[in-house]
Amino acid sequence: MLNKIDFYIIKKFLGTFFYAIALIISISIVFDISEKIDDFMSKDVPLKAIVFDYYLNFIPYFANLFSGLFTFIAVIYFTSKLAYNTEIIAILCSGVSYNRLMRPYMVGAAVIVLFSYMLGNYVIPPANKKRVDFSNMYIWTKKVGTERNIHRQIEPGIFVYIDSYNPSTDAGYKFTIEKFVDRKLVSKLSANSIKWDREKKTWVASDYSIRTIDGYTEKITTGNEIDTLLNMVPEDYQIIENVVETMTLPTLNEAISTLKLRGVNTIDYEIEKHKRRSGPFSAFILTIIGVSLASRKIKGGIGFHLGLGLLLSFSYILFMQVTTVFATSALLAPWLAMWIPNIIYGVLAFYLYRRAAK
């Protein structure tokens, strides 16, 4: 059960955390407005769109982005004040153990973990979509890339090959589709080109030939054009920047399964998925480290604690970026790369906690 001291610590913890987040968001908005004000004015962007489509969706993104950093800073700041006001000494002298003292901190950290998890997986992705759409419409041109030498499995046993694809015309060239049953080729369609018909919602193959195999019997059919119903759309062959950030967790899991079926590299998707899981969990680890460092008086005061907290926070963020590069380069599994910083800093947290408890 929680008592008055617990609620006092939780109130201080969460109050400092949300105050710090509000402060950094306010500063970020000011800097962002100063950077984009010329674009807003030159392109006559409506004020309503700026406020509701961009900055209203800008807030949850940055709140979650800095949540780990400001969890640490909040713990360091208010715990140092408790220590230098001898409040922690008074609490421990009243018979409260160090383990019991950690309970309200863990409750506060759990609130932040839940807050960050829900934001990152369900609130921020739709907000990011509106923010990215606003930027594509008013700030910069939407960047879309295409693939070459495309090999995909669009359904179990059905494989397609496209030499090149032009997104402006929704047309692919040197197209082949093969169907296998029990690992045996039963039909193959080859065409010089294939084009998406937006009215019929079908692909039209031009200058095609169809080879049908039934045991030892083969049949070849040729023609100028034929409509094909394929489990793919033009968007499957476009590479849109930041699209992963606009997916909720269920959509992200579905995209990973679909892309794996098609034989597409899913590293970026898996990195995002595991980052959304490991990121919120780091609040527990950073809270333990913060309390262990700031719960005793040392020479240098609150300033030293804050400086040390910032150093450890930025080292954690830097380490996360390094492991992300290893995952992108396929040197580490995405789940391992995203959890390695938590594992290492978890060991550090355990060491500092054991030392502080003595």
Secondary structure, 3 states (H helix, E strand, C coil): CCCHHHHHHHHHHHHHHHHHHHHHHHHHHHHHHHHHHHHHHHCCCCHHHHHHHHHHHHHHHHHHHCHHHHHHHHHHHHHHHHHHCCHHHHHHHCCCCHHHHHHHHHHHHHHHHHHHHHHHHHHHHHHHHHHHHHHHHHHCCCCEEECEEEEEEEECCEEEEEEEEECCCCEEEEEEEEEEECCEEEEEEEEEEEEEECCCCEEEEEEEEEEEEECCEEEEEEEEEEEECCCCCHHHHEEECCHHHHCCHHHHHHHHHHHHHCCCCCHHHHHHHHHHHHHHHHHHHHHHHHHHHHCCCCCCHHHHHHHHHHHHHHHHHHHHHHHHHHHHCCCCCHHHHHHHHHHHHHHHHHHHHHHHHC
